[in-house]
Amino acid sequence: MTTLWLVDREFDSKGLVRLTYATTDGERVHTKEIAEQRLYMGDGVTAAIETGEDGANEDLSTVDAEADRDRFRTEARRMAADHDPDDRV
């Protein structure tokens, strides 16, 4: 299993939230959209999610831009240091 940490949260005008989770090296990401209402109801958003064995998951993307890799790496490492994976954030 590979752990991905929450590195970005974007709100849109349609009531959707785009959550981006990344590996601590900033190389791979998973993005999902949820209804904004889910942030305040139910399970909410956790600091981390798990992927399949060794990150082998078709939902993971490679980060191409170096600036994005650096930003995702920094934020993923900060989240990992400050939170347990199942912390609600």
C-alpha positions, 0 to 999 in steps of 0.5 A, spaced: 500 500 500 502 507 498 499 512 502 497 519 499 497 525 503 492 531 502 496 537 498 490 541 495 483 543 496 479 547 491 472 549 491 468 551 485 462 555 484 458 548 482 458 546 490 464 541 488 471 540 492 477 538 488 481 534 493 488 532 491 492 527 494 500 526 493 506 521 495 511 524 499 516 525 493 511 529 490 511 524 483 504 521 483 497 524 485 490 522 485 485 527 484 477 526 486 471 531 486 466 531 492 460 535 493 462 540 498 456 538 503 460 532 504 466 536 507 461 537 513 457 531 513 459 523 514 466 521 514 469 528 511 476 528 508 482 525 511 489 527 511 491 521 507 488 515 503 491 509 501 492 506 494 494 499 491 500 495 492 506 500 490 501 505 488 499 501 482 493 504 481 490 507 475 487 513 478 494 515 480 497 520 475 504 522 474 506 530 476 510 533 470 511 540 472 517 540 477 514 546 481 508 542 482 512 536 484 516 541 489 509 544 492 506 537 492 512 534 496 513 539 501 505 539 503 505 532 503 511 531 508 508 537 512 501 533 512 505 526 514 509 530 520 503 533 522 497 528 522 495 521 522 492 518 516 485 518 518 485 525 521 479 529 519 482 535 516 
